[in-house]
Amino acid sequence: MALSSKKLIRIAITVVLIIVVLGIILYPKLKPLMNKPQTEAGPPMRGQGLRGGGQALYASGYVIVPTRMNELIYSTGSLIPDEEVELAFETSGKVIGIYFNEGTRVKKGDLLAKINDRPLQAQLLKLQAQKKLTEEREFRQRQLLDRDAISRESYDQVATELQSLEADILLIQARISETELRAPFDGIVGLRMISEGAFATTQTKIVRLVKISPLKIEFSVPERYAGEITTGYPITFVIDGIPKTFTANVYAIDPKVDINTRTIIARALYPNTNEELKPGRFASVRLLLSQIENAVSIPSEAVIPEMSGEKVFVYSNGKAEERLVKIGLRTESQIQIREGLEFGDTLLTTAILQLRQGIPVQLDTLVTNQNIENRMQ
């Protein structure tokens, strides 16, 4: 009996220790429940119904007001010069003169560089002397022909010889002009690529000539807008680091759509009168396709697409009311509604998946915005 009593005592002590350990572990979790009144209930979460008979759904409202919607295209472009050419001689020879300073402005026709033309000049002098003698012979032969002192054949030989000399002189003068490098248009010369005394060929680049007033802006637009962008279309663009918006007008459009990018390339002309912009820079281009004043526009996330069309929910007398709508212009964040909504309607913009026709709704947020300018990329 003594042993049985000791065994029972050990079992009882073990049970008590287990209960104490379990109490220590579970006490932090049970304490909030013990301290919370039984009749207290937390507020319903956003988008969830209230406990009880009402089952009202919390949602945000958006009051529809007249807005202005702009359909814009954003594109990237590059500034390119109006004219640009790498100048080279039309013939080969030794460079005997360079007559420009790097980075300076030149006029059309200015002599920029010269190749040795002494042999050609000597041939020109020889031909000019021969021409003078032949002209005198031709004059005498014509007088004799007028008096029928010589035959027409004799006179024609001298006249042909004179014409041949004149053609040879023109040829030599053309070859001499090939030894001169002249500016084909007004512009600014860059850095020269050859020195005086060097031997230049037709492949030797002498200098680059650039015309930067006006400047061209080359950019591309998606093919679906190819019919809307026409000659004279205004654009705006900005340059990184310059706090100013520039305007230009489209002057040319590529007639072919790029097969790889499915875009069409267009070019606009900017006067660049003060030459503040340099060719080669990156430009962010913006085109305004259309502008709608006093439009009914709503956030795009409020539209629910269905097989039969699109619908939205509006707040009416404390309940959700379903409306079928016809949409128009789409932008990055807004959608134009052509039919189904009016100014002053309160659109429900949250808890869209829980909304049903006639369900009680309680507004937790009401948004109004009368100055919205929507943009589309």
C-alpha positions as CSV (number, residue, x, y, z in Angstrom):
1,M,0.0,0.0,0.0
2,A,2.9,2.4,0.7
3,L,4.4,1.8,-2.6
4,S,1.0,2.4,-4.3
5,S,0.6,5.7,-2.5
6,K,4.0,7.0,-3.5
7,K,3.3,6.0,-7.1
8,L,0.0,7.9,-7.1
9,I,1.8,11.0,-5.7
10,R,4.4,10.9,-8.4
11,I,1.7,10.7,-11.1
12,A,-0.2,13.6,-9.5
13,I,2.9,15.8,-9.4
14,T,3.7,14.9,-13.1
15,V,0.1,15.9,-14.1
16,V,0.3,19.2,-12.2
17,L,3.7,20.0,-13.9
18,I,2.3,19.3,-17.3
19,I,-0.7,21.6,-16.6
20,V,1.6,24.4,-15.4
21,V,3.8,24.1,-18.5
22,L,0.8,24.1,-20.8
23,G,-0.6,27.1,-19.0
24,I,2.6,29.1,-19.4
25,I,2.7,28.3,-23.2
26,L,-1.0,29.0,-23.9
27,Y,-1.5,32.1,-21.6
28,P,-0.1,34.7,-24.0
29,K,-2.5,33.5,-26.7
30,L,-5.6,33.3,-24.4
31,K,-5.0,36.6,-22.6
32,P,-6.4,38.9,-25.5
33,L,-9.5,36.7,-25.8
34,M,-10.1,36.9,-22.0
35,N,-9.7,40.7,-21.9
36,K,-12.0,41.4,-25.0
37,P,-15.6,41.9,-24.2
38,Q,-17.9,39.3,-25.8
39,T,-20.2,42.0,-27.3
40,E,-17.4,44.0,-29.0
41,A,-17.0,43.5,-32.8
42,G,-14.4,45.0,-35.0
43,P,-15.2,47.3,-38.0
44,P,-15.7,45.6,-41.3
45,M,-12.8,45.5,-43.6
46,R,-12.7,47.5,-46.8
47,G,-14.6,45.7,-49.6
48,Q,-16.3,43.3,-47.1
49,G,-19.9,43.3,-45.9
50,L,-20.9,44.2,-42.3
51,R,-21.8,41.5,-39.9
52,G,-25.5,41.5,-39.3
53,G,-28.6,42.0,-41.3
54,G,-27.5,44.9,-43.5
55,Q,-24.5,43.3,-45.3
56,A,-23.4,46.7,-46.6
57,L,-20.3,46.7,-48.8
58,Y,-17.6,49.4,-48.3
59,A,-16.4,50.9,-51.6
60,S,-14.8,54.1,-52.9
61,G,-16.8,56.6,-55.1
62,Y,-15.7,58.8,-58.0
63,V,-17.9,61.7,-58.9
64,I,-18.0,62.1,-62.7
65,V,-17.3,65.7,-63.8
66,P,-16.4,67.2,-67.2
67,T,-12.8,66.6,-68.1
68,R,-10.4,67.2,-71.0
69,M,-8.9,64.1,-72.6
70,N,-5.8,64.3,-74.7
71,E,-4.7,61.3,-76.9
72,L,-1.0,61.6,-77.1
73,I,1.8,59.5,-78.7
74,Y,5.2,59.5,-77.1
75,S,8.2,58.5,-79.2
76,T,11.9,58.7,-79.1
77,G,13.8,60.6,-81.8
78,S,17.2,61.9,-82.8
79,L,18.4,65.3,-84.0
80,I,20.0,65.2,-87.4
81,P,21.6,68.0,-89.4
82,D,19.8,69.6,-92.3
83,E,22.8,68.8,-94.5
84,E,25.9,66.8,-93.7
85,V,28.8,65.6,-96.0
86,E,32.3,64.3,-95.7
87,L,34.3,66.3,-98.2
88,A,36.9,64.7,-100.5
89,F,38.8,65.6,-103.7
90,E,37.5,64.4,-107.1
91,T,41.1,63.6,-108.1
92,S,44.4,62.5,-106.6
93,G,47.4,64.6,-105.8
94,K,49.5,66.4,-103.3
95,V,47.7,68.8,-101.0
96,I,49.4,72.2,-101.4
97,G,46.9,74.4,-99.4
98,I,44.3,74.1,-96.6
99,Y,42.3,77.3,-96.3
100,F,39.8,76.8,-93.4
101,N,40.0,76.8,-89.6
102,E,38.5,73.8,-87.8
103,G,35.1,74.4,-86.3
104,T,34.4,77.6,-88.2
105,R,31.6,78.7,-90.4
106,V,32.0,78.7,-94.2
107,K,29.9,79.9,-97.1
108,K,28.8,78.0,-100.2
109,G,31.6,78.1,-102.8
110,D,34.4,78.9,-100.3
111,L,37.8,77.3,-101.2
112,L,38.7,74.8,-98.4
113,A,41.7,72.9,-99.8
114,K,43.8,72.7,-103.0
115,I,45.8,70.0,-104.8
116,N,48.8,70.7,-106.9
117,D,47.6,71.6,-110.4
118,R,50.8,73.0,-112.1
119,P,50.8,70.5,-114.9
120,L,47.2,71.3,-115.7
121,Q,47.9,75.0,-115.6
122,A,50.7,74.5,-118.1
123,Q,48.5,72.6,-120.5
124,L,45.9,75.3,-120.2
125,L,48.3,78.0,-121.2
126,K,49.4,75.9,-124.2
127,L,45.9,75.4,-125.3
128,Q,45.0,79.0,-124.9
129,A,47.9,80.1,-127.1
130,Q,46.9,77.6,-129.7
131,K,43.4,78.9,-129.6
132,K,44.5,82.4,-130.2
133,L,46.3,81.4,-133.3
134,T,43.5,79.3,-134.5
135,E,41.0,82.1,-134.0
136,E,43.1,84.4,-136.2
137,R,43.3,81.7,-138.9
138,E,39.5,81.2,-138.7
139,F,39.0,84.9,-139.1
140,R,41.1,85.1,-142.2
141,Q,39.6,82.0,-143.7
142,R,36.1,83.4,-143.1
143,Q,37.0,86.6,-145.0
144,L,38.3,84.5,-147.9
145,L,35.2,82.4,-147.9
146,D,33.0,85.5,-148.1
147,R,34.9,86.5,-151.3
148,D,34.8,82.9,-152.6
149,A,38.6,82.8,-152.5
150,I,38.6,79.4,-150.7
151,S,36.4,76.4,-150.6
152,R,33.8,75.7,-147.8
153,E,35.8,72.6,-146.9
154,S,39.0,74.5,-146.1
155,Y,37.1,76.9,-143.8
156,D,35.2,74.0,-142.1
157,Q,38.6,72.4,-141.2
158,V,39.8,75.5,-139.4
159,A,36.5,76.0,-137.7
160,T,36.5,72.4,-136.4
161,E,40.1,72.8,-135.2
162,L,39.0,75.9,-133.2
163,Q,36.1,74.1,-131.7
164,S,38.3,71.2,-130.7
165,L,40.7,73.5,-128.9
166,E,37.8,75.2,-127.1
167,A,36.6,71.7,-125.9
168,D,40.2,70.8,-124.7
169,I,40.3,74.1,-122.8
170,L,37.0,73.3,-121.1
171,L,38.2,69.8,-120.2
172,I,41.5,71.2,-118.6
173,Q,39.5,73.8,-116.7
174,A,37.2,71.1,-115.4
175,R,40.2,69.0,-114.3
176,I,41.7,72.1,-112.6
177,S,38.4,72.6,-110.7
178,E,38.7,69.0,-109.5
179,T,41.9,70.0,-107.6
180,E,39.9,72.5,-105.6
181,L,37.8,71.5,-102.6
182,R,34.9,74.0,-102.2
183,A,32.0,74.1,-99.7
184,P,28.8,72.8,-101.4
185,F,26.6,74.7,-99.0
186,D,26.7,77.1,-96.0
187,G,27.7,75.3,-92.8
188,I,30.3,74.6,-90.1
189,V,33.4,72.6,-90.8
190,G,34.5,70.1,-88.3
191,L,38.0,68.7,-87.6
192,R,40.3,68.2,-90.6
193,M,41.5,64.8,-91.3
194,I,44.6,65.6,-93.4
195,S,47.6,67.9,-93.3
196,E,49.1,70.1,-96.0
197,G,51.7,68.2,-98.0
198,A,50.0,64.9,-97.8
199,F,49.0,62.9,-100.8
200,A,45.2,62.7,-101.1
201,T,43.1,60.3,-103.2
202,T,39.4,60.3,-104.0
203,Q,38.9,58.1,-100.9
204,T,40.7,60.5,-98.5
205,K,38.3,62.3,-96.2
206,I,39.4,66.0,-95.8
207,V,36.7,67.4,-93.4
208,R,33.1,67.1,-92.5
209,L,30.7,70.0,-93.3
210,V,27.5,70.2,-91.3
211,K,24.5,72.5,-91.6
212,I,22.6,72.8,-88.3
213,S,20.1,75.5,-89.0
214,P,17.5,74.2,-89.5
215,L,17.6,70.8,-87.7
216,K,15.7,67.7,-88.5
217,I,14.0,65.5,-85.8
218,E,13.7,61.9,-86.9
219,F,11.2,59.7,-85.0
220,S,8.9,56.8,-85.5
221,V,5.2,56.2,-84.7
222,P,3.2,52.9,-84.6
223,E,1.8,51.9,-87.9
224,R,-1.9,52.3,-86.8
225,Y,-1.3,56.1,-86.7
226,A,0.2,56.2,-90.2
227,G,-2.9,57.7,-91.6
228,E,-3.2,60.4,-89.0
229,I,0.4,61.9,-89.2
230,T,0.6,64.1,-92.3
231,T,2.9,66.8,-93.6
232,G,2.7,69.9,-91.5
233,Y,1.6,68.0,-88.3
234,P,2.9,69.8,-85.2
235,I,5.0,68.0,-82.6
236,T,6.7,69.0,-79.4
237,F,10.0,67.6,-78.1
238,V,12.3,68.0,-75.2
239,I,16.1,67.5,-74.8
240,D,17.7,66.1,-71.7
241,G,19.3,68.8,-69.7
242,I,17.4,71.7,-71.4
243,P,14.4,73.0,-69.4
244,K,12.4,74.0,-72.5
245,T,9.9,72.5,-74.8
246,F,10.6,72.9,-78.5
247,T,8.0,72.8,-81.3
248,A,8.5,71.6,-84.9
249,N,6.4,70.5,-87.9
250,V,6.5,67.3,-89.8
251,Y,7.8,67.8,-93.3
252,A,8.3,64.3,-94.6
253,I,7.0,60.8,-93.9
254,D,8.5,57.5,-95.1
255,P,6.0,55.8,-97.4
256,K,6.9,52.3,-96.2
257,V,6.2,50.7,-92.8
258,D,9.3,49.1,-91.2
259,I,8.7,45.4,-91.3
260,N,10.8,44.6,-88.2
261,T,9.3,47.3,-85.8
262,R,5.9,47.9,-87.5
263,T,6.5,51.6,-87.2
264,I,6.6,54.4,-89.8
265,I,9.5,57.0,-89.7
266,A,8.8,60.7,-90.0
267,R,10.9,63.8,-89.9
268,A,10.1,67.2,-88.6
269,L,11.9,70.5,-89.1
270,Y,13.0,72.8,-86.3
271,P,14.4,76.3,-87.3
272,N,17.2,76.2,-84.7
273,T,17.8,79.9,-85.5
274,N,20.1,80.4,-82.5
275,E,21.8,77.0,-83.1
276,E,21.3,76.1,-79.5
277,L,20.7,72.5,-80.4
278,K,23.4,70.2,-81.8
279,P,22.8,67.3,-84.1
280,G,23.1,63.8,-82.7
281,R,21.2,64.4,-79.5
282,F,18.4,62.3,-78.2
283,A,14.9,63.8,-78.2
284,S,11.7,62.8,-76.5
285,V,8.9,63.5,-79.0
286,R,5.2,64.0,-78.2
287,L,2.3,64.2,-80.7
288,L,-1.2,65.3,-79.9
289,L,-3.6,63.1,-81.9
290,S,-6.9,64.4,-80.6
291,Q,-8.4,66.5,-77.8
292,I,-11.9,66.1,-76.4
293,E,-13.3,68.8,-74.2
294,N,-16.0,68.1,-71.5
295,A,-15.6,64.3,-71.8
296,V,-17.2,61.8,-69.5
297,S,-14.1,59.9,-68.4
298,I,-13.6,57.3,-65.7
299,P,-10.7,55.3,-64.3
300,S,-10.0,52.3,-66.4
301,E,-10.0,49.9,-63.5
302,A,-13.7,50.6,-62.9
303,V,-14.8,49.1,-66.2
304,I,-15.9,45.4,-66.2
305,P,-15.6,43.7,-69.5
306,E,-18.2,41.1,-70.4
307,M,-19.3,39.0,-73.4
308,S,-22.1,41.5,-74.1
309,G,-20.0,44.6,-73.7
310,E,-18.6,46.7,-70.8
311,K,-20.4,47.7,-67.6
312,V,-19.8,49.7,-64.5
313,F,-21.4,50.2,-61.1
314,V,-22.7,53.5,-59.8
315,Y,-23.8,54.5,-56.3
316,S,-27.6,55.2,-56.2
317,N,-29.7,55.6,-53.0
318,G,-27.3,53.5,-50.9
319,K,-27.1,50.7,-53.4
320,A,-25.0,49.5,-56.3
321,E,-26.6,50.1,-59.7
322,E,-25.3,48.3,-62.8
323,R,-24.9,50.4,-66.0
324,L,-24.0,49.2,-69.5
325,V,-21.6,51.6,-71.2
326,K,-20.1,52.3,-74.6
327,I,-16.5,53.3,-74.4
328,G,-14.5,55.7,-76.6
329,L,-11.0,57.0,-76.3
330,R,-8.6,55.0,-74.1
331,T,-5.7,56.5,-72.4
332,E,-3.1,55.3,-70.0
333,S,-5.4,55.6,-66.9
334,Q,-8.7,56.8,-68.2
335,I,-11.5,55.7,-70.5
336,Q,-14.0,57.9,-72.3
337,I,-17.6,56.9,-71.8
338,R,-19.8,57.8,-74.7
339,E,-23.1,56.3,-73.4
340,G,-24.3,55.0,-70.1
341,L,-23.0,57.7,-67.6
342,E,-23.7,61.3,-67.0
343,F,-22.0,64.1,-65.2
344,G,-22.7,63.9,-61.5
345,D,-23.0,60.1,-61.3
346,T,-21.0,58.5,-58.5
347,L,-18.9,55.7,-59.9
348,L,-17.8,52.8,-57.7
349,T,-14.1,52.2,-58.2
350,T,-13.2,49.6,-55.5
351,A,-14.6,46.2,-54.5
352,I,-15.5,45.6,-58.1
353,L,-15.5,41.8,-57.9
354,Q,-18.0,41.9,-54.9
355,L,-20.4,44.4,-56.4
356,R,-23.8,43.1,-57.6
357,Q,-27.0,44.8,-58.7
358,G,-28.9,46.2,-55.8
359,I,-26.4,45.3,-53.1
360,P,-26.2,47.8,-50.2
361,V,-23.1,50.0,-50.4
362,Q,-21.4,52.3,-47.9
363,L,-19.0,54.9,-49.3
364,D,-15.7,55.1,-47.4
365,T,-14.0,57.5,-49.9
366,L,-15.5,60.0,-52.3
367,V,-13.1,61.4,-55.0
368,T,-13.8,64.4,-57.2
369,N,-11.4,65.8,-59.7
370,Q,-12.3,68.6,-62.2
371,N,-8.9,69.2,-63.8
372,I,-7.8,65.9,-65.3
373,E,-5.5,65.8,-68.3
374,N,-5.1,62.2,-69.5
375,R,-2.3,61.1,-71.6
376,M,-1.7,58.1,-73.7
377,Q,1.6,56.6,-74.6
